[in-house]
Amino acid sequence: MDLLVKLYDLPADLPALPLDVTVRRALAPERERVLEWVGERFGKGWRGEAAAAFAGTPPRILVATMGDDLLGFACYDATAKGLFGPTGVGPEARGLGLGKALLLHALRAMAADGYAYAVIGGAGPVEFYKKACGAMEIPGSEPGLYRGMLTAR
């Protein structure tokens, strides 16, 4: 199911993160390292979408880092304009609030790019998105944009 988010009505506060964690836009020279990390943890499909997010200038992919360690990522405008995702946090960093932080940073970047609304395509944890950013279900949106997509073998 797809979800709709009003970017002009996002939560005012960002979640607190551990002091040594940074959420920021990825840099083009980080492309290969980030794509390898995404592919290893989340598969070829998400790696492909992350590669598309890197094709924008500036890149439409944010990363959560701790020192030289990559902990998570979030993309937008990868598969379609105005579409948030994919996003993921590595197993070693789950439970720190990084998923919500990456989501809200990416949605704010979309708002700064001029979008009034964002679509979360094929949303997995629907209740998480509803609570984190007020996302609403889009009736009749399943299977949505990804219907008929070729799957990786």
N, C-alpha and C positions, 0 to 999 in steps of 0.2 A: 504494500500500500504506500502511496505517496502522501506526503504531508506538506502543508503550507505554513510558512512562518511570516508574520508581519515584522519586517525589519525596522520599521519606525516605532515598534513597541517592544524592543528587547529589554531584558532585565538591565537595570542601571549598573549593577556591580558585577565584576568578574570574580570567579571563585578564587580564594586564596590558594596559592601553590607553595610547596616547599621552597625555601629561599634559593636553593641552587638549581631550580627548574625555570627554564625560559620558554615562552611560546612566541614564535616569530615567523615571519615569511621566510620560506626557504630561498636559498641563493642558487642561481644557475650552476655554479661550480660543484654544488652538492648533489646534483641530479643523479649520477650513477650510484652513489652511496645510498641515497634515499630510495631509489627504485629497487635496488637489490634488497634492502631491508623490508620494504613493502612486499615484494614478491615472495621472499622467504617466509614471512609471517601470515600473509593474507591471500597469496595466490596470484596467478598471471592476470586475471581480470582486473583486479585492483591495481596491479602494477601498470597495466595499460592505461587506466584512468589517471593514475598519478603522472605518468609520462605526458599525457595530454595536458594536465594542469601545469607542468613545467614548460609547455610550449608557449604559454602566454608571457607577455612582458608587461608588468613584472609577473613572475610565476604565481599561479593561483593555488599554491599549496603552502600550508603552514606546518611547522614542525615544533614538537616539544623536545627540548634537549636538556641534558644535565652534563655540563662539561662537554666532553667529546662523544657522549652517548646519545643516540637517538632513541626517544621513548615513545613517540607517537606522531601522527600526521593527520591533516584534514585538507581536503580538496574542495574547490568549487569551480564552476564553469569548465569542468573536465569533459563530461559526456554531452552536456547541453548547457546553453547559457541560462543562468539563473538557478542551476541545480547545485545543491550542496552534496558533497560526498564524492568518493568514499572517505571514511575516517576510521582510524583504528589506533589503539594503544597496545603496545607490546605487553605480553603476559607479566613480565617482571615489574611493570609500572602501573598495573591496574589497581584501583582503589585509592589513588592519590588525587582524584578530581581532574585528571588531565583530559578525559573525554569531554566533559562539560566546558573546560577552558578552551580546548581546541575548537569546539562547536561555536562558542560565543565569539571568539576571536575571528573565526572565518565568517560568521554572519555579520559581524561589524565591518569586516573588510568588504563584503558584498554591499552593505549599505553605503560605505564610503565610495564604492564604484558606481553608485547611482541606482541600485536596485531598491524597490520598495518592498518586494516580497522575494522569498526564496522557496524553492521546492526541495524537499528532502526526498529523493527518489528511492523507491524500494526500501523504505525505512525498516530496519530490523527491530530495535527496541523502542517501539512506538511510545510507550509510557514514559520512558526516559526523555524523549524529545518533547512530549507534551509538558512535562514538569520543568525541563531545563530552559525552554524558550517559547512556551505557549503554542507549540505547533498544533495544527488542526488537521484531521484526516480529510483527504480529498475524495469524496464519494466517486465510485466507479473507476478508481485509478489503479486497480490491480488487474493485470500484471504491469500496466504502465509502459513507460519508455523502453524497458528491457525485454518486452515480449518478443519472442522469436529470435533472440540473440543466440549466436553460436556460442557453445560452451567450449572451454579449454579441454583438450584431451590429454 
